[in-house]
Amino acid sequence: MNYCKCGCGETVKKKYKRGHGSRDRKLSEIHKNRISISIKKNLPSSVFKKEQHPSPKTEFKKGQRPSKNTEFKKGHRPWNKNLTKNDSLSVLKISKSKLGDKNPAKRIEVKEKMRESKLKNIQKNFNNNLPLSPTIGKHETQIIDYVEKQLDIKFKRQYYCGGYFLDGYNEEHKLAIEVDEPFHEKQKEKDLERQIYIENKLGCNFIRIKDSYIKIMRGKNGSN
């Protein structure tokens, strides 16, 4: 008959009864930390204060648990470490200004690059790298032809400017023309922003004609 070597007096088949072999064993600090963390995870959260409760997703070895004085490696340091709330807000304001939120000229430049990039992407992926041909309005050609006869000038159709396409543009007289279909009534602010950008970019004057003008033209020509 064999007795447990821990001295408990219980009979065993081998040297120790299950769990008794570790009684006199010396544990390393890492092992002790792992055991304490596993015990804390299985206890209710009410036992610990908020700052003491271990994260369920994180297990830190000795020396790796972050504290107020922990030095983080490059790329791991929180951006607002040691900053007050007001300091953090000022940093955010600076970052926004770098993106152009407080710099109208830079914001316009960024938007222009985004438009051009979007058009290049469409041209490459959906148009086999062929030049893009924007949609032409139902009465656009007729109206611009009529204005050309009245003013005795020629407009370049679908003139490209900073990610936009103008219905027509005359470089000699610096005159741009746009024919507005009914849906433009719902995007007046967007059209005005676009117009101001083109006027500043080309230093031109702008003519906007509503698509319904075709009825007046037909009336003048005596057609139905």
matplotlib code that plots the C-alpha trace (Angstrom):
import matplotlib.pyplot as plt

x = [0.0, 1.4, 0.8, 0.8, 4.3, 2.9, 2.2, -1.6, -1.8, -4.1, -3.4, -2.4, -1.4, 1.5, 3.6, 1.0, -2.7, -4.1, -3.3, -1.0, 2.2, 2.3, 2.0, 5.7, 6.6, 8.0, 6.2, 7.8, 6.5, 5.1, 3.2, 1.8, 0.6, -1.1, -2.8, -4.0, -5.3, -7.2, -8.7, -9.8, -11.5, -13.7, -14.7, -17.6, -16.7, -18.0, -15.0, -12.6, -12.4, -12.9, -9.2, -8.1, -10.3, -8.3, -9.5, -11.1, -9.2, -5.8, -3.3, -0.1, 3.0, 5.1, 6.3, 3.9, 0.8, 0.4, 0.4, 0.4, 4.2, 4.4, 6.5, 4.9, 6.8, 6.6, 3.1, 1.6, 1.5, -2.0, -2.1, -3.7, -1.4, -0.7, -3.0, -5.9, -9.3, -8.7, -5.3, -6.8, -9.4, -6.7, -4.8, -8.0, -8.5, -5.0, -5.4, -8.6, -6.9, -4.2, -6.9, -8.2, -11.2, -10.0, -8.2, -10.7, -8.0, -6.6, -10.0, -10.8, -7.5, -8.3, -11.8, -10.3, -7.8, -10.6, -12.8, -9.9, -9.0, -12.6, -12.8, -9.5, -10.8, -14.0, -12.0, -9.6, -12.1, -15.3, -14.3, -11.2, -9.0, -10.9, -11.8, -15.0, -18.1, -20.5, -24.3, -25.7, -29.1, -32.1, -32.2, -28.6, -27.3, -30.2, -30.0, -26.2, -26.4, -29.0, -26.9, -23.9, -25.9, -27.2, -23.7, -21.8, -19.3, -18.4, -18.4, -16.2, -18.6, -18.0, -15.1, -13.0, -12.1, -10.8, -12.8, -15.9, -17.4, -18.8, -21.7, -19.8, -16.9, -15.4, -11.7, -11.4, -14.2, -13.9, -17.5, -19.0, -22.5, -24.6, -28.0, -29.9, -32.4, -35.3, -33.2, -30.9, -33.6, -32.9, -29.1, -28.8, -26.2, -24.0, -24.3, -23.4, -20.3, -19.3, -19.9, -17.8, -15.0, -15.0, -15.2, -12.2, -10.3, -10.9, -11.5, -14.7, -18.2, -21.1, -24.4, -27.0, -30.0, -32.9, -33.8, -37.4, -35.9, -36.4, -40.1, -39.3, -36.9, -39.5, -42.0, -39.6, -38.9, -42.7, -42.3, -44.5]
y = [0.0, 3.4, 6.7, 10.2, 11.7, 15.1, 13.6, 13.7, 10.0, 9.1, 6.0, 6.5, 4.4, 6.7, 9.2, 11.9, 12.2, 14.5, 18.1, 17.3, 17.2, 21.0, 21.9, 22.2, 23.3, 26.8, 28.8, 31.5, 35.1, 34.7, 31.6, 33.3, 36.2, 33.9, 32.1, 35.3, 36.7, 33.4, 33.5, 37.2, 36.4, 33.8, 36.0, 38.5, 42.1, 43.5, 42.1, 44.5, 48.2, 49.4, 50.2, 46.8, 44.5, 42.8, 43.2, 39.9, 40.2, 41.0, 38.9, 40.7, 38.9, 40.4, 43.9, 44.2, 45.5, 49.2, 51.8, 55.5, 55.5, 52.9, 53.9, 52.8, 51.9, 54.1, 53.7, 52.4, 55.6, 57.1, 60.4, 62.2, 60.8, 63.4, 65.9, 67.7, 67.8, 71.3, 70.2, 67.3, 69.5, 71.9, 69.0, 68.0, 71.5, 71.6, 68.3, 69.5, 72.7, 70.6, 68.9, 72.2, 72.8, 76.3, 76.9, 77.5, 77.5, 74.1, 72.6, 73.5, 72.0, 68.8, 68.5, 69.1, 66.2, 64.0, 64.7, 64.1, 60.9, 59.6, 60.4, 58.6, 55.6, 55.5, 55.9, 53.0, 50.5, 51.1, 52.8, 50.8, 53.9, 55.7, 59.4, 60.0, 61.4, 62.9, 62.6, 65.3, 66.9, 66.3, 69.9, 70.9, 70.7, 72.6, 75.4, 75.9, 75.8, 78.6, 80.7, 80.3, 81.7, 84.6, 85.5, 84.5, 82.5, 78.8, 76.8, 73.8, 71.2, 69.2, 71.3, 69.8, 71.9, 70.6, 67.5, 69.1, 69.1, 72.3, 72.1, 74.7, 77.1, 79.7, 80.4, 83.6, 85.4, 83.4, 82.6, 79.4, 78.1, 75.6, 74.2, 73.3, 70.4, 70.3, 68.3, 71.3, 73.0, 70.5, 71.2, 75.0, 75.3, 72.6, 74.2, 77.6, 76.2, 74.5, 77.8, 79.9, 77.3, 77.4, 81.2, 81.5, 78.7, 80.1, 83.7, 83.5, 84.7, 82.3, 81.9, 79.6, 78.7, 76.6, 73.6, 75.0, 77.7, 75.3, 76.2, 79.9, 79.0, 76.9, 79.7, 82.2, 79.7, 79.1, 75.4, 73.1]
z = [0.0, -1.0, 0.9, -0.5, -0.2, 0.9, 4.3, 4.2, 4.9, 2.0, -0.1, -3.7, -6.7, -7.5, -5.5, -4.9, -4.7, -7.4, -6.6, -3.6, -5.6, -6.0, -2.3, -1.7, -5.2, -5.6, -8.3, -10.5, -10.4, -13.9, -13.0, -9.9, -11.9, -14.4, -11.6, -10.0, -13.3, -13.9, -10.4, -10.8, -14.1, -12.5, -9.6, -9.8, -10.9, -7.6, -5.8, -7.6, -8.1, -11.6, -12.3, -10.8, -12.9, -15.7, -19.2, -20.6, -23.8, -22.3, -20.3, -19.3, -18.2, -15.4, -16.4, -19.3, -17.5, -18.4, -15.7, -15.5, -15.9, -18.6, -21.6, -24.9, -28.0, -31.1, -32.6, -29.4, -27.4, -27.0, -28.8, -25.8, -23.0, -20.3, -22.0, -20.4, -22.0, -23.4, -24.7, -26.5, -28.1, -29.3, -30.9, -32.8, -34.0, -35.3, -37.2, -38.8, -39.9, -41.6, -43.6, -44.8, -42.5, -41.7, -45.0, -47.9, -50.5, -49.3, -49.0, -52.6, -53.8, -51.9, -53.4, -56.9, -56.4, -55.1, -58.2, -60.6, -58.8, -59.0, -62.7, -63.4, -61.4, -63.5, -66.7, -65.8, -64.3, -66.3, -69.6, -70.7, -70.2, -73.0, -72.6, -70.6, -72.4, -69.9, -70.3, -72.5, -71.7, -73.9, -75.3, -74.4, -78.0, -79.5, -76.9, -77.2, -81.0, -80.8, -78.4, -80.8, -83.7, -81.5, -80.2, -83.3, -81.3, -80.9, -77.7, -77.0, -75.8, -72.6, -71.6, -68.8, -65.8, -62.5, -62.3, -63.8, -67.3, -68.7, -71.2, -73.3, -73.1, -75.3, -74.5, -76.6, -74.8, -71.5, -71.5, -70.0, -70.6, -68.7, -69.5, -66.4, -66.5, -64.0, -61.4, -60.9, -58.9, -56.1, -56.0, -56.3, -53.6, -55.1, -58.6, -57.1, -55.4, -58.7, -60.7, -58.3, -58.5, -62.3, -62.5, -60.2, -62.0, -65.6, -64.8, -66.9, -67.0, -66.7, -68.6, -67.1, -69.2, -68.1, -70.2, -70.5, -72.7, -75.6, -75.7, -76.2, -79.0, -80.8, -80.4, -82.0, -84.9, -85.3, -84.7, -82.5]

ax = plt.figure().add_subplot(projection="3d")
ax.plot(x, y, z, "-o")
ax.set_aspect("equal")
plt.show()
